[in-house]
């Protein structure tokens, strides 16, 4: 009984953490011609800490989509020198 309760609590915490730190879609900011900094300022004009988190997740998302980090960066073709 205790084991299942602890397992359920751990699963809930993992899902909650993943939901709270979900990356912002960099495509939405870049398609509008805005940088991540400008998008963060438009989204949170009065809260400096939330702007910082938004900008950070936006940049991370942009890097993941462009293939600079993450799983797809391993599969990039290397240029022959």
N, CA, C and O atoms as CSV, one atom per row, in Angstrom:
chain,resi,resn,atom,element,x,y,z
A,1,UNK,N,N,0.824,-1.188,0.000
A,1,UNK,CA,C,0.000,0.000,0.000
A,1,UNK,C,C,0.868,1.252,0.000
A,1,UNK,O,O,0.661,2.169,-0.795
A,2,UNK,N,N,1.835,1.274,0.898
A,2,UNK,CA,C,2.697,2.460,0.991
A,2,UNK,C,C,3.533,2.615,-0.267
A,2,UNK,O,O,3.782,3.728,-0.729
A,3,UNK,N,N,3.960,1.494,-0.813
A,3,UNK,CA,C,4.782,1.545,-2.021
A,3,UNK,C,C,3.998,2.164,-3.182
A,3,UNK,O,O,4.541,2.981,-3.927
A,4,UNK,N,N,2.742,1.785,-3.340
A,4,UNK,CA,C,1.944,2.323,-4.441
A,4,UNK,C,C,1.637,3.806,-4.237
A,4,UNK,O,O,1.589,4.572,-5.199
A,5,UNK,N,N,1.432,4.205,-2.993
A,5,UNK,CA,C,1.173,5.620,-2.717
A,5,UNK,C,C,2.414,6.450,-3.036
A,5,UNK,O,O,2.313,7.515,-3.645
A,6,UNK,N,N,3.582,5.961,-2.624
A,6,UNK,CA,C,4.825,6.678,-2.921
A,6,UNK,C,C,5.105,6.729,-4.421
A,6,UNK,O,O,5.561,7.746,-4.943
A,7,UNK,N,N,4.829,5.628,-5.104
A,7,UNK,CA,C,5.035,5.598,-6.551
A,7,UNK,C,C,4.095,6.579,-7.259
A,7,UNK,O,O,4.507,7.279,-8.184
A,8,UNK,N,N,2.849,6.626,-6.831
A,8,UNK,CA,C,1.888,7.555,-7.422
A,8,UNK,C,C,2.279,9.004,-7.141
A,8,UNK,O,O,2.135,9.870,-8.005
A,9,UNK,N,N,2.774,9.266,-5.927
A,9,UNK,CA,C,3.204,10.621,-5.591
A,9,UNK,C,C,4.409,11.035,-6.426
A,9,UNK,O,O,4.493,12.178,-6.875
A,10,UNK,N,N,5.338,10.112,-6.636
A,10,UNK,CA,C,6.524,10.416,-7.446
A,10,UNK,C,C,6.128,10.689,-8.895
A,10,UNK,O,O,6.646,11.615,-9.519
A,11,UNK,N,N,5.218,9.888,-9.424
A,11,UNK,CA,C,4.765,10.093,-10.803
A,11,UNK,C,C,4.051,11.432,-10.949
A,11,UNK,O,O,4.213,12.118,-11.958
A,12,UNK,N,N,3.275,11.795,-9.962
A,12,UNK,CA,C,2.575,13.081,-9.990
A,12,UNK,C,C,3.558,14.242,-9.972
A,12,UNK,O,O,3.383,15.222,-10.697
A,13,UNK,N,N,4.585,14.133,-9.148
A,13,UNK,CA,C,5.593,15.200,-9.065
A,13,UNK,C,C,6.344,15.343,-10.390
A,13,UNK,O,O,6.623,16.460,-10.826
A,14,UNK,N,N,6.668,14.236,-11.020
A,14,UNK,CA,C,7.379,14.287,-12.305
A,14,UNK,C,C,6.504,14.947,-13.364
A,14,UNK,O,O,6.971,15.808,-14.110
A,15,UNK,N,N,5.243,14.548,-13.432
A,15,UNK,CA,C,4.336,15.145,-14.417
A,15,UNK,C,C,4.104,16.624,-14.147
A,15,UNK,O,O,4.022,17.420,-15.083
A,16,UNK,N,N,3.999,16.996,-12.896
A,16,UNK,CA,C,3.802,18.398,-12.550
A,16,UNK,C,C,5.019,19.223,-12.941
A,16,UNK,O,O,4.886,20.317,-13.491
A,17,UNK,N,N,6.201,18.698,-12.658
A,17,UNK,CA,C,7.427,19.406,-13.022
A,17,UNK,C,C,7.576,19.570,-14.520
A,17,UNK,O,O,8.005,20.623,-14.992
A,18,UNK,N,N,7.226,18.539,-15.271
A,18,UNK,CA,C,7.321,18.625,-16.727
A,18,UNK,C,C,6.311,19.621,-17.285
A,18,UNK,O,O,6.591,20.300,-18.273
A,19,UNK,N,N,5.165,19.711,-16.673
A,19,UNK,CA,C,4.139,20.638,-17.135
A,19,UNK,C,C,4.519,22.083,-16.838
A,19,UNK,O,O,4.296,22.968,-17.664
A,20,UNK,N,N,5.089,22.323,-15.671
A,20,UNK,CA,C,5.433,23.686,-15.283
A,20,UNK,C,C,6.604,24.246,-16.077
A,20,UNK,O,O,6.662,25.451,-16.322
A,21,UNK,N,N,7.533,23.393,-16.480
A,21,UNK,CA,C,8.711,23.884,-17.173
A,21,UNK,C,C,8.665,23.581,-18.669
A,21,UNK,O,O,9.706,23.468,-19.316
A,22,UNK,N,N,7.475,23.452,-19.209
A,22,UNK,CA,C,7.341,23.185,-20.637
A,22,UNK,C,C,7.907,24.359,-21.424
A,22,UNK,O,O,7.607,25.513,-21.117
A,23,UNK,N,N,8.724,24.075,-22.440
A,23,UNK,CA,C,9.342,25.166,-23.193
A,23,UNK,C,C,8.331,25.978,-23.988
A,23,UNK,O,O,7.303,25.466,-24.430
A,24,UNK,N,N,8.638,27.220,-24.154
A,24,UNK,CA,C,7.796,28.127,-24.921
A,24,UNK,C,C,8.080,27.885,-26.394
A,24,UNK,O,O,9.222,27.617,-26.767
A,25,UNK,N,N,7.085,27.974,-27.211
A,25,UNK,CA,C,7.265,27.776,-28.637
A,25,UNK,C,C,8.055,28.939,-29.220
A,25,UNK,O,O,7.562,30.066,-29.280
A,26,UNK,N,N,9.255,28.668,-29.638
A,26,UNK,CA,C,10.096,29.702,-30.223
A,26,UNK,C,C,9.567,30.100,-31.595
A,26,UNK,O,O,9.794,31.218,-32.057
A,27,UNK,N,N,8.859,29.174,-32.243
A,27,UNK,CA,C,8.308,29.496,-33.551
A,27,UNK,C,C,7.331,30.658,-33.470
A,27,UNK,O,O,7.306,31.516,-34.352
A,28,UNK,N,N,6.533,30.687,-32.424
A,28,UNK,CA,C,5.552,31.758,-32.285
A,28,UNK,C,C,6.247,33.108,-32.159
A,28,UNK,O,O,5.802,34.091,-32.752
A,29,UNK,N,N,7.324,33.165,-31.400
A,29,UNK,CA,C,8.047,34.420,-31.229
A,29,UNK,C,C,8.804,34.799,-32.500
A,29,UNK,O,O,8.810,35.963,-32.900
A,30,UNK,N,N,9.431,33.829,-33.121
A,30,UNK,CA,C,10.244,34.128,-34.301
A,30,UNK,C,C,9.381,34.415,-35.527
A,30,UNK,O,O,9.763,35.217,-36.379
A,31,UNK,N,N,8.214,33.760,-35.623
A,31,UNK,CA,C,7.348,34.011,-36.763
A,31,UNK,C,C,6.783,35.423,-36.706
A,31,UNK,O,O,6.496,36.019,-37.744
A,32,UNK,N,N,6.626,35.949,-35.531
A,32,UNK,CA,C,6.106,37.297,-35.387
A,32,UNK,C,C,7.204,38.335,-35.586
A,32,UNK,O,O,6.938,39.535,-35.522
A,33,UNK,N,N,8.425,37.891,-35.824
A,33,UNK,CA,C,9.537,38.817,-36.024
A,33,UNK,C,C,10.066,39.373,-34.724
A,33,UNK,O,O,10.732,40.408,-34.716
A,34,UNK,N,N,9.785,38.710,-33.639
A,34,UNK,CA,C,10.237,39.172,-32.334
A,34,UNK,C,C,11.364,38.279,-31.844
A,34,UNK,O,O,11.392,37.082,-32.131
A,35,UNK,N,N,12.283,38.865,-31.110
A,35,UNK,CA,C,13.286,38.052,-30.446
A,35,UNK,C,C,12.664,37.480,-29.179
A,35,UNK,O,O,11.570,37.878,-28.778
A,36,UNK,N,N,13.363,36.553,-28.560
A,36,UNK,CA,C,12.851,35.976,-27.317
A,36,UNK,C,C,12.741,37.047,-26.236
A,36,UNK,O,O,11.832,37.013,-25.407
A,37,UNK,N,N,13.676,37.999,-26.251
A,37,UNK,CA,C,13.650,39.074,-25.259
A,37,UNK,C,C,12.401,39.948,-25.433
A,37,UNK,O,O,11.732,40.289,-24.458
A,38,UNK,N,N,12.101,40.300,-26.673
A,38,UNK,CA,C,10.918,41.130,-26.940
A,38,UNK,C,C,9.623,40.390,-26.616
A,38,UNK,O,O,8.680,40.977,-26.085
A,39,UNK,N,N,9.585,39.081,-26.942
A,39,UNK,CA,C,8.392,38.296,-26.643
A,39,UNK,C,C,8.186,38.186,-25.138
A,39,UNK,O,O,7.055,38.240,-24.655
A,40,UNK,N,N,9.281,38.033,-24.399
A,40,UNK,CA,C,9.185,37.940,-22.943
A,40,UNK,C,C,8.696,39.251,-22.350
A,40,UNK,O,O,7.893,39.260,-21.417
A,41,UNK,N,N,9.185,40.355,-22.894
A,41,UNK,CA,C,8.769,41.660,-22.387
A,41,UNK,C,C,7.296,41.921,-22.688
A,41,UNK,O,O,6.602,42.546,-21.887
A,42,UNK,N,N,6.818,41.448,-23.830
A,42,UNK,CA,C,5.413,41.622,-24.176
A,42,UNK,C,C,4.520,40.728,-23.309
A,42,UNK,O,O,3.414,41.117,-22.934
A,43,UNK,N,N,5.014,39.529,-22.996
A,43,UNK,CA,C,4.223,38.587,-22.211
A,43,UNK,C,C,4.154,38.985,-20.743
A,43,UNK,O,O,3.090,38.918,-20.128
A,44,UNK,N,N,5.290,39.401,-20.177
A,44,UNK,CA,C,5.361,39.757,-18.757
A,44,UNK,C,C,5.998,41.135,-18.600
A,44,UNK,O,O,7.187,41.220,-18.291
A,45,UNK,N,N,5.251,42.209,-18.802
A,45,UNK,CA,C,5.840,43.553,-18.743
A,45,UNK,C,C,6.266,43.998,-17.346
A,45,UNK,O,O,7.147,44.848,-17.218
A,46,UNK,N,N,5.660,43.443,-16.297
A,46,UNK,CA,C,5.940,43.920,-14.945
A,46,UNK,C,C,6.738,42.951,-14.085
A,46,UNK,O,O,7.197,43.333,-13.009
A,47,UNK,N,N,6.916,41.712,-14.524
A,47,UNK,CA,C,7.551,40.699,-13.685
A,47,UNK,C,C,8.896,40.285,-14.282
A,47,UNK,O,O,8.945,39.549,-15.268
A,48,UNK,N,N,9.979,40.758,-13.681
A,48,UNK,CA,C,11.323,40.517,-14.201
A,48,UNK,C,C,11.703,39.034,-14.145
A,48,UNK,O,O,12.316,38.521,-15.080
A,49,UNK,N,N,11.351,38.354,-13.077
A,49,UNK,CA,C,11.715,36.947,-12.935
A,49,UNK,C,C,10.995,36.070,-13.953
A,49,UNK,O,O,11.591,35.151,-14.513
A,50,UNK,N,N,9.736,36.346,-14.190
A,50,UNK,CA,C,9.000,35.563,-15.180
A,50,UNK,C,C,9.508,35.847,-16.592
A,50,UNK,O,O,9.542,34.954,-17.439
A,51,UNK,N,N,9.904,37.106,-16.839
A,51,UNK,CA,C,10.504,37.438,-18.141
A,51,UNK,C,C,11.764,36.617,-18.365
A,51,UNK,O,O,11.981,36.087,-19.455
A,52,UNK,N,N,12.589,36.513,-17.339
A,52,UNK,CA,C,13.840,35.762,-17.443
A,52,UNK,C,C,13.562,34.288,-17.750
A,52,UNK,O,O,14.211,33.707,-18.620
A,53,UNK,N,N,12.615,33.688,-17.054
A,53,UNK,CA,C,12.273,32.285,-17.282
A,53,UNK,C,C,11.696,32.080,-18.690
A,53,UNK,O,O,12.026,31.103,-19.362
A,54,UNK,N,N,10.842,32.998,-19.128
A,54,UNK,CA,C,10.238,32.904,-20.459
A,54,UNK,C,C,11.318,32.986,-21.534
A,54,UNK,O,O,11.322,32.200,-22.482
A,55,UNK,N,N,12.232,33.944,-21.381
A,55,UNK,CA,C,13.301,34.123,-22.355
A,55,UNK,C,C,14.203,32.893,-22.393
A,55,UNK,O,O,14.620,32.446,-23.461
A,56,UNK,N,N,14.496,32.356,-21.220
A,56,UNK,CA,C,15.362,31.180,-21.127
A,56,UNK,C,C,14.729,29.978,-21.827
A,56,UNK,O,O,15.404,29.274,-22.578
A,57,UNK,N,N,13.452,29.741,-21.589
A,57,UNK,CA,C,12.786,28.605,-22.217
A,57,UNK,C,C,12.600,28.835,-23.718
A,57,UNK,O,O,12.643,27.889,-24.503
A,58,UNK,N,N,12.395,30.079,-24.109
A,58,UNK,CA,C,12.263,30.401,-25.530
A,58,UNK,C,C,13.567,30.109,-26.266
A,58,UNK,O,O,13.559,29.517,-27.345
A,59,UNK,N,N,14.677,30.522,-25.683
A,59,UNK,CA,C,15.978,30.268,-26.307
A,59,UNK,C,C,16.275,28.776,-26.389
A,59,UNK,O,O,16.786,28.287,-27.396
A,60,UNK,N,N,15.949,28.062,-25.319
A,60,UNK,CA,C,16.191,26.625,-25.304
A,60,UNK,C,C,15.360,25.931,-26.375
A,60,UNK,O,O,15.844,25.032,-27.063
A,61,UNK,N,N,14.122,26.348,-26.510
A,61,UNK,CA,C,13.243,25.781,-27.519
A,61,UNK,C,C,13.764,26.082,-28.927
A,61,UNK,O,O,13.733,25.219,-29.804
A,62,UNK,N,N,14.237,27.295,-29.134
A,62,UNK,CA,C,14.768,27.671,-30.445
A,62,UNK,C,C,15.998,26.835,-30.789
A,62,UNK,O,O,16.157,26.394,-31.927
A,63,UNK,N,N,16.864,26.621,-29.803
A,63,UNK,CA,C,18.055,25.813,-30.040
A,63,UNK,C,C,17.692,24.365,-30.353
A,63,UNK,O,O,18.322,23.730,-31.198
A,64,UNK,N,N,16.676,23.848,-29.670
A,64,UNK,CA,C,16.249,22.471,-29.924
A,64,UNK,C,C,15.674,22.336,-31.330
A,64,UNK,O,O,15.928,21.345,-32.015
A,65,UNK,N,N,14.905,23.323,-31.759
A,65,UNK,CA,C,14.283,23.255,-33.077
A,65,UNK,C,C,15.298,23.442,-34.198
A,65,UNK,O,O,15.134,22.884,-35.283
A,66,UNK,N,N,16.341,24.222,-33.943
A,66,UNK,CA,C,17.335,24.452,-34.983
A,66,UNK,C,C,18.373,23.347,-35.022
A,66,UNK,O,O,19.200,23.312,-35.933
A,67,UNK,N,N,18.348,22.442,-34.050
A,67,UNK,CA,C,19.264,21.308,-34.057
A,67,UNK,C,C,20.601,21.592,-33.426
A,67,UNK,O,O,21.543,20.827,-33.630
A,68,UNK,N,N,20.724,22.671,-32.661
A,68,UNK,CA,C,21.997,22.987,-32.032
A,68,UNK,C,C,22.227,22.178,-30.764
A,68,UNK,O,O,23.373,21.929,-30.392
A,69,UNK,N,N,21.169,21.770,-30.104
A,69,UNK,CA,C,21.275,20.932,-28.919
A,69,UNK,C,C,20.216,19.856,-29.001
A,69,UNK,O,O,19.326,19.904,-29.850
A,70,UNK,N,N,20.315,18.910,-28.133
A,70,UNK,CA,C,19.290,17.882,-28.061
A,70,UNK,C,C,19.602,16.683,-28.923
A,70,UNK,O,O,20.725,16.502,-29.393
A,71,UNK,N,N,18.595,15.878,-29.117
A,71,UNK,CA,C,18.746,14.596,-29.784
A,71,UNK,C,C,19.165,14.747,-31.249
A,71,UNK,O,O,19.995,13.980,-31.737
A,72,UNK,N,N,18.600,15.724,-31.945
A,72,UNK,CA,C,18.865,15.848,-33.377
A,72,UNK,C,C,20.264,16.382,-33.675
A,72,UNK,O,O,20.755,16.208,-34.790
A,73,UNK,N,N,20.909,17.018,-32.721
A,73,UNK,CA,C,22.248,17.542,-32.984
A,73,UNK,C,C,23.250,16.416,-33.200
A,73,UNK,O,O,24.281,16.616,-33.843
A,74,UNK,N,N,22.956,15.245,-32.672
A,74,UNK,CA,C,23.857,14.109,-32.834
A,74,UNK,C,C,23.832,13.583,-34.258
A,74,UNK,O,O,24.804,12.983,-34.717
A,75,UNK,N,N,22.727,13.802,-34.959
A,75,UNK,CA,C,22.568,13.234,-36.286
A,75,UNK,C,C,22.902,14.212,-37.417
A,75,UNK,O,O,22.678,13.901,-38.587
A,76,UNK,N,N,23.426,15.370,-37.084
A,76,UNK,CA,C,23.768,16.328,-38.124
A,76,UNK,C,C,24.933,15.783,-38.948
A,76,UNK,O,O,25.840,15.130,-38.432
A,77,UNK,N,N,24.877,16.066,-40.201
A,77,UNK,CA,C,25.976,15.638,-41.069
A,77,UNK,C,C,27.150,16.602,-40.900
A,77,UNK,O,O,26.976,17.820,-40.865
A,78,UNK,N,N,28.312,16.046,-40.799
A,78,UNK,CA,C,29.489,16.875,-40.647
A,78,UNK,C,C,30.051,17.225,-42.029
A,78,UNK,O,O,30.043,16.409,-42.951
A,79,UNK,N,N,30.529,18.441,-42.137
A,79,UNK,CA,C,31.091,18.893,-43.399
A,79,UNK,C,C,32.473,18.250,-43.593
A,79,UNK,O,O,33.266,18.153,-42.658
A,80,UNK,N,N,32.725,17.833,-44.785
A,80,UNK,CA,C,34.039,17.240,-45.088
A,80,UNK,C,C,35.033,18.364,-45.293
A,80,UNK,O,O,34.781,19.299,-46.053
A,81,UNK,N,N,36.146,18.269,-44.621
A,81,UNK,CA,C,37.165,19.324,-44.719
A,81,UNK,C,C,38.099,19.062,-45.873
A,81,UNK,O,O,39.020,19.843,-46.112
